[in-house]
């Protein structure tokens, strides 16, 4: 067994430490966040920190790294007050990963994605994504421990291009959507459905649906 205590972690090479800590949470959703500037310049960036915040009202959030350096995604969201979250399809893994590079032009153009718009949200969706969510900025919560920010948006619109992804109970089958997961900063996984269970109760055994 390999054990890393706090002092050992601090002694690791910075990149090795970053890789290790980022991988500890396991597989997370890979999403492209779309935004647009006041000058109508689109921006697209991959994030591995998108999370469910609440269902009523419908809220989703993600972690923004420290903004003491320029973060176009943050500036755009703070200014326009809207953004989109788009599942990364398995057919676009390499292009999605490439959006993490620092471009002086729109990542849509540089990485081969197609911007798509609706009448409700100013920010661009990713046309190649099967599952798209449009949000209005609800809250920015500073995290003092490491100077990051939790960006929370209220869902205004959900667009699902393949209706077969929607199960009878209105869950989403990510296998059909061909959505992918990410571990750490650069390792991607396909997703396959293994089981669905009924609501857990203490006096009943787990029961698959």
C-alpha positions as CSV (number, residue, x, y, z in Angstrom):
1,X,0.0,0.0,0.0
2,X,1.2,3.5,-0.9
3,X,0.4,6.2,1.7
4,X,0.8,9.9,1.2
5,X,0.6,12.0,4.3
6,X,0.5,15.8,4.2
7,X,4.2,16.3,4.3
8,X,4.8,13.8,1.6
9,X,2.2,15.5,-0.6
10,X,3.9,18.8,-0.1
11,X,7.2,17.3,-1.2
12,X,5.9,16.0,-4.5
13,X,6.7,17.6,-7.8
14,X,3.9,20.2,-8.4
15,X,2.6,18.4,-11.5
16,X,2.6,15.0,-9.8
17,X,0.8,16.5,-6.8
18,X,-1.8,18.2,-9.0
19,X,-2.4,15.0,-11.0
20,X,-2.8,12.9,-7.8
21,X,-5.2,15.2,-6.0
22,X,-7.3,15.9,-9.1
23,X,-7.7,12.1,-9.6
24,X,-8.8,11.3,-6.1
25,X,-12.5,12.3,-6.6
26,X,-12.9,9.6,-9.3
27,X,-14.8,10.0,-12.6
28,X,-16.6,13.3,-12.9
29,X,-18.7,14.7,-15.8
30,X,-16.8,16.3,-18.6
31,X,-18.6,19.5,-19.7
32,X,-17.9,22.4,-22.1
33,X,-19.0,25.7,-20.7
34,X,-20.0,28.2,-23.3
35,X,-20.0,32.0,-22.8
36,X,-19.9,35.2,-24.8
37,X,-18.4,38.6,-24.3
38,X,-20.0,42.1,-24.5
39,X,-18.3,42.3,-27.9
40,X,-20.0,39.0,-29.1
41,X,-16.8,37.0,-28.9
42,X,-17.7,33.4,-28.0
43,X,-15.7,31.4,-25.5
44,X,-15.6,27.6,-24.8
45,X,-13.8,25.8,-22.0
46,X,-13.8,22.3,-20.6
47,X,-14.5,21.8,-16.9
48,X,-14.5,18.7,-14.7
49,X,-16.2,20.3,-11.7
50,X,-19.8,20.8,-12.8
51,X,-22.2,19.7,-10.0
52,X,-25.9,19.5,-9.0
53,X,-26.8,22.2,-6.5
54,X,-30.5,21.8,-6.2
55,X,-33.7,20.8,-8.0
56,X,-36.2,23.4,-6.9
57,X,-35.1,25.9,-8.0
58,X,-33.0,24.0,-10.6
59,X,-29.4,25.0,-9.8
60,X,-26.1,23.8,-11.1
61,X,-22.6,25.0,-10.3
62,X,-18.9,24.6,-11.1
63,X,-15.6,25.7,-9.6
64,X,-13.7,28.5,-11.2
65,X,-10.0,28.6,-10.6
66,X,-8.4,31.8,-9.0
67,X,-9.2,34.8,-11.1
68,X,-6.1,36.9,-10.4
69,X,-5.1,35.8,-13.9
70,X,-7.5,36.5,-16.8
71,X,-10.3,34.0,-17.1
72,X,-12.5,34.7,-20.1
73,X,-15.2,32.3,-18.9
74,X,-15.5,34.2,-15.6
75,X,-15.4,37.6,-17.1
76,X,-18.1,36.7,-19.6
77,X,-20.4,35.1,-17.1
78,X,-20.0,38.0,-14.7
79,X,-20.7,40.5,-17.4
80,X,-23.5,38.8,-19.5
81,X,-24.9,36.8,-16.5
82,X,-25.6,33.8,-18.6
83,X,-23.7,30.6,-19.7
84,X,-24.3,27.1,-21.0
85,X,-23.2,23.7,-19.9
86,X,-22.8,21.1,-22.6
87,X,-22.0,17.4,-22.2
88,X,-18.9,16.3,-24.1
89,X,-19.8,13.6,-26.6
90,X,-17.4,10.6,-27.1
91,X,-16.8,11.8,-30.7
92,X,-15.3,15.1,-29.5
93,X,-13.0,14.1,-26.7
94,X,-9.8,15.4,-28.3
95,X,-11.4,18.7,-29.4
96,X,-13.0,19.2,-26.0
97,X,-9.6,18.7,-24.3
98,X,-8.0,21.2,-26.6
99,X,-10.2,24.0,-25.4
100,X,-8.1,24.1,-22.2
101,X,-5.3,25.7,-24.3
102,X,-4.9,29.4,-24.1
103,X,-6.3,30.8,-27.4
104,X,-6.5,34.4,-28.6
105,X,-9.5,33.5,-30.7
106,X,-12.7,31.7,-29.9
107,X,-12.3,28.1,-28.9
108,X,-15.4,27.3,-31.0
109,X,-13.4,28.3,-34.1
110,X,-10.0,27.0,-32.9
111,X,-11.2,23.6,-31.8
112,X,-13.9,22.9,-34.4
113,X,-17.1,23.3,-32.4
114,X,-20.3,24.9,-33.8
115,X,-22.0,27.6,-31.7
116,X,-25.7,27.2,-31.5
117,X,-28.2,29.7,-30.0
118,X,-31.7,29.7,-28.5
119,X,-34.2,32.6,-27.9
120,X,-33.7,32.3,-24.2
121,X,-30.0,32.4,-23.6
122,X,-27.4,34.8,-25.1
123,X,-24.5,32.4,-24.5
124,X,-23.7,29.8,-27.2
125,X,-24.5,26.1,-26.9
126,X,-22.3,23.5,-28.5
127,X,-24.2,22.0,-31.4
128,X,-22.2,18.8,-31.2
129,X,-23.5,18.1,-27.7
130,X,-26.5,15.9,-27.1
131,X,-27.3,17.4,-23.7
132,X,-27.3,21.2,-23.3
133,X,-28.2,23.4,-20.4
134,X,-28.8,27.1,-20.4
135,X,-28.3,29.0,-17.2
136,X,-28.6,32.5,-15.7
137,X,-26.0,33.5,-13.1
138,X,-27.5,33.1,-9.6
139,X,-24.5,33.5,-7.2
140,X,-20.7,33.7,-7.0
141,X,-19.4,32.2,-3.8
142,X,-15.7,32.9,-3.0
143,X,-13.9,30.0,-1.5
144,X,-11.3,31.5,0.8
145,X,-9.2,28.4,1.4
146,X,-7.7,28.5,-2.1
147,X,-9.1,31.6,-3.8
148,X,-11.4,29.7,-6.1
149,X,-15.0,30.5,-6.7
150,X,-18.2,28.5,-6.9
151,X,-20.3,29.7,-9.8
152,X,-24.0,28.9,-9.4
153,X,-26.5,29.2,-12.2
154,X,-30.2,28.7,-12.3
155,X,-31.4,26.5,-15.1
156,X,-33.4,28.3,-17.7
157,X,-33.5,25.7,-20.5
158,X,-32.6,22.1,-21.0
159,X,-32.1,20.8,-24.6
160,X,-31.8,17.1,-25.2
161,X,-31.2,16.3,-28.9
162,X,-31.9,12.6,-28.6
163,X,-35.2,11.9,-26.8
164,X,-34.2,8.3,-26.3
165,X,-31.8,9.6,-23.6
166,X,-34.9,10.4,-21.4
167,X,-36.0,7.4,-19.3
168,X,-39.7,6.9,-18.3
169,X,-39.0,8.4,-14.9
170,X,-37.2,11.4,-16.5
171,X,-33.7,10.4,-15.5
172,X,-31.1,10.7,-18.3
173,X,-29.3,7.6,-19.8
174,X,-25.8,8.9,-20.3
175,X,-24.8,5.8,-22.3
176,X,-27.3,6.7,-25.0
177,X,-26.2,10.3,-24.9
178,X,-22.6,9.2,-25.4
179,X,-21.5,11.6,-22.7
180,X,-18.1,11.0,-21.3
181,X,-16.4,11.3,-17.9
182,X,-13.0,12.6,-16.9
183,X,-10.6,11.6,-14.1
184,X,-8.1,14.2,-13.1
185,X,-7.2,16.7,-15.8
186,X,-6.6,14.7,-18.9
187,X,-8.0,11.1,-18.8
188,X,-11.4,10.4,-20.3
189,X,-13.8,7.5,-19.9
190,X,-16.9,6.3,-21.7
191,X,-19.9,5.7,-19.5
192,X,-22.1,2.6,-19.5
193,X,-25.3,2.0,-17.4
194,X,-24.9,-0.8,-14.9
195,X,-28.1,-0.6,-12.8
196,X,-31.0,1.5,-11.6
197,X,-32.4,1.0,-8.1
198,X,-35.6,1.9,-6.4
199,X,-35.6,4.6,-3.7
200,X,-33.7,3.1,-0.7
201,X,-35.6,2.4,2.5
202,X,-34.1,0.9,5.7
203,X,-36.6,-2.0,5.9
204,X,-36.1,-3.1,2.3
205,X,-33.3,-4.8,0.4
206,X,-31.9,-2.9,-2.7
207,X,-34.2,-3.6,-5.6
208,X,-33.3,-2.9,-9.2
209,X,-35.8,-1.4,-11.6
